[in-house]
Amino acid sequence: MDKNSKIYVAGHRGLVGSAIVRKLHEKGYTNILGKTHKELDLMSSMEVENFFKEEKPEYVFLAAAKVGGIYANSIYPADFIYENLQIQNNVIGNSYKYGVKKLMFLGSSCIYPKMCPQPIKEEYLLSGYLEETNEAYALAKIVGLKMCEFFNKQYGTNYISVMPTNLYGPYDNFHPENSHVMPALIRRFHEAKVSGKKEVVVWGSGTPLREFLYSEDMADACIYLMENYEGNDFFNIGTGKEITIQDLSELIKEVVGYEGKIVFDTTKPDGTPRKLLDVSKLENAGWKYKMELKDGIREAYKWFMENVAI
């Protein structure tokens, strides 16, 4: 990518998309396109085709998606598979049709089987059953990854896919019900602190292990690969470190300054018991994360206080 190349970031207001835009500006890229949902409905084939026909972006980061936590995924599975497939088909198809030089598709670590060997290598894809609670979303992301792979094989395109671990940071979704575990807990502990609640209830047993990556690190990895990698492999992006939900809860409690009790509701689902990515392929390609978890939680809580809590 040249510094004046026309770069379209789909989902530029989301957690990852906004981080990619900030990181591109930081690295000196000057010609960045972003459209709000009102300006461009990515589920509309006609609108997306007209956009690509008129703007002719040279590079595309496909970070737009319908996302949510266990609750949202279990309640709205049809929405998760339909909307994500529509977005992917429209953006990837029109990228090919209108000559995009390179595209990056952002997936999710939930594409891997529920009972995967740990840490999870890229080669474990499609080796077993998916986690039931987010099967619809995972299937859509697998299709997106495979579309990129098959377009490369059939048409000689230069599309690459990345599978991030659990992400968090500025511009995260802090919705009380439809958010992922990190922002949901940050909000829950903050509201308990403000209201003086004596306990905070956390879903599940607290025993599942999770890996977390700061969104600014994710953006840096994405741009690194766009600048330095060509091929038909896909990459895990993460830290290679994990923490139990119980220890994560204690860490967030400490950062927020909540002094009450944590109660685990074991009647609620845990999700996948463990989900640690093997990031050796990415490290061998020359990239490694920078932000440690506690520092990242502090930054995420600071952003929440300045933009959501007020």
N, C-alpha and C positions, 0 to 999 in steps of 0.2 A: 504494500500500500504506500502510495506517495502521500506527502503531507497535505496536498490539495485534492486528493481523490475524493469522489463523491461517495460518502458512506451512509447507508441507511441503517439505523438502529430501530428495529421493530420492538415496541415495548419500552420506549425510552424513558417512561416515567416510573417504571417498576423498580423493584429492588436491584436487579442485575443490570437492566437496561440503563438506568440512570447512572449507575457506577461506571458502566462502559463509556457513556458519553463524557462523564467527568474525566476519566482516565485518557480518553482520546484527546480531549482539549489539553490536558496536562502534558501529553506527548507531542503536542504541536500540530495535530490534525485540525484543519480549519473548515472543512466542507461537510458538515454532519447534518443529516436529515433526521427529523423525528416528527411523527404525526400523532395527535391525540386520537382517541376513539371517535370523537365527534368529527374530526377532520378526515379520518380514514377508518372505515369498519373493515378489519382484516377478515371477517367472516363473509364479506361480500366479494364474490369473484369479480364482478364488474368493477367495483371501486378499486380493488387491488390491481387489476390489469390496467386500468386507466392511470393509476399512480406510477406503475413501472414504465408504461409507455411514455408518459410525460417527463418523468424525472430521470429515468435511466441511471439508477445508482450503479456504481462499479463494484461496491462491496456491501454485503448485508450481514448484520448480526441479528439472528432470529431469536430474540429474547422474550417475545410476546407469548403469553399462555394464560389459560385459566388455571389458577393454582389454589390450593387450600390444604388444611390439615386433615386429620383422620375423620373428624365430624363432617366436614364439608364433602369429602370424598365418598363417605358412606351414604350421605343423604342425596347427593346429586350426581350419581355415576354417569347417567345419560348425558348430562350437560358437559361433564369433564371429557368424555371421549368425543362427543360430537363437535364441541367448540374447538378443541385442540386440533382435531383432524382437519377441520375447515381452515383454520389459520395456517397450519403447516402446508396443506395442499396448495393454497392460494399463493403463499409467499415463495415456496420452493419452485412450484410450477412456473410462476411468472419470472422468477430469477433466471431460470433456464431460457424461457421464451425471449426475454429481453437482454440476454447477454451479460448477466452479472459475472464478473471475473472470479469472485470467490465468495462463498457463503459459509457462515458458521451457524450450526443448529445447536441450541442449548436444550439438553434433555434433563434427566434427573437420575439419581442413584436408585430410585425406586423401580427402575427397569429390570433390576436383577431379581432372581428367584428368592423367595422368602427364606429358605433354609440354605442359602449359599455358603460354601466354604469361606472362611475369613482369613485374611483380608480379601476383599472381592477384586478379582482380576477382570479385565475387560473380556477375556475369553469365556467367562462364565455366563455371558448373555444367552438367554433361551435354553438354559440347561436344566430348568425345573419350573415348578409352579410359582406364580406371583403371589404377593401378599394380597389377601382378599379386600382389605379396606381401601386400597388405592389401585386396584387392578385396572379400572377404566383409564385413569390418567397414565399409568405405566404403559398400557397397550398403545395409547396414542403416541407416547414418546418413543417407543420402540419402532413404530411405523415411521416416524420422522427420521430417526437415525438410519433406518434401512432405505428410505427414499433417497437420502443423500448418497449412501453407498451404491445404490443401483443406478442413480443418475450418473455418478462417476464412471461406473462400469460401462453403461450403454452409450452415454453421450460425451464422455471425457471431460466432465465438469470438474471443478475444484471446490467441492463442498466438504466441510469437515464438521464433526460432531463432538461435543463435550458433555460429559455426565458429571455434574457437580454433586457434592455431598450436600447436607443440610446447610442452607445459606441464611445469613442474618446481617443486619446493618441498617444504615440510613435508608429511608423510603420503604421499609418493610411494611407488611400488612399487619396492623395491630388490632384487627377486629376481634372482639371478645369470643366469638364462636368459630369463625371461618379462617383463623390464622394458624400458622405452624407453631410448633412447641416453644421455640425461643421467644418470639414476640408475644405469644399468648401468656407466657409466664411472666415476662417483664411487666406487661399490663396488669396481670392479676396481683402480683406482689406490690406494685405501685398503688393500685386502688385499695388494697388491704391496708397498706401503710397510711394512706390519706384518711380512710374511713375509720381506722382504729380496730379493724377486725382482728380477732384473736387467733384465727387460723386461716390458712390458704389450702384449698383442696386441689390436688394435682391428679389428673387422670392416670389410672393404671397402678402398677406395683412399684414403679420407680427403678426396677432392675434393668430394663432395656438399655443397651449401650448405643450411643449416637456420636457421630462425628460432625463438627461444625466448622464452617469456613466463612470468614468475613467477606462481605460482598465486594469490597475494594480489591481484595486479593483475587477474587474470582474474575473481576474485570481485567486485572493485570494479566492473569493467565490466558484469558481469551485473546487479548490483543497480542500477547507474545506468540501464541500459536498462529494467529492470522498473519503475523509478520514473518514467522520462521518455519512453519510446517506445511508441507504439501504431501498428500498421500491419501489412502483410503482407510486408514485406521481411525478409531475414535479414542478419546482420552478421558479417563477419570480425573476429576479435579477435586482435591481435598487436602487435608493436613496429614493424614495417616495416623491421627491420634483420636481416641474416643473417650467418652465420659458417660457414666450412668445418668439417667434422668433424675435420680435422687441427688447425686452430687451436683448436677447442673442446677437443680432447684435451690440447693444450698448456696451455690455461687451467685445466682441471681438475687437471692434473698439478701446476701451480704452486700452486693453492689447497690441494690435499691435502698438498703438500710431498714428493711422490715424486721421487726423483733418478735413476731408471733410464731405460731407453730405451723409446721407443714404436715398435712394429712394426705395419704395416698388412697384414692378410691379404687379399690381392686375389682369393683364390679364393672369398671370401664376397661376397654381394650388397650393392650400394650402396643399393638402393631408388631412389626418385625423385631425379634429379640435382640438382634445385633446387626449392624450395617456399617462396617468399616471398609473404606475403599483402599485398594492397593494403588498407590500413586507413583510407583517406581517408573512406569513408562514415561510419565510427565517429568519426573525428576531427571531421568536419563536424557530427556529432550532439552533440559536446561532451565526448568522453572521450579521454584519452591515457594511455599507460602511465607508470609512475614508476620501477620498479626496473631498474637497469642490470645487464647479464649477470654481470659478475664479482662484484658485490655479492650478487646472487641465488644464485650458486653457493656463495659463502661461507655464506649462510644455510641452503641446502639441505644442505651438508656438516656444518654445526653440528648440524642436526636429525638427520641420519644418525648422527653420533657419539653423540648423547644418547639415541637411541631404537632404533637398529638395531645399530650396532657393538658395543654393550655386551652 
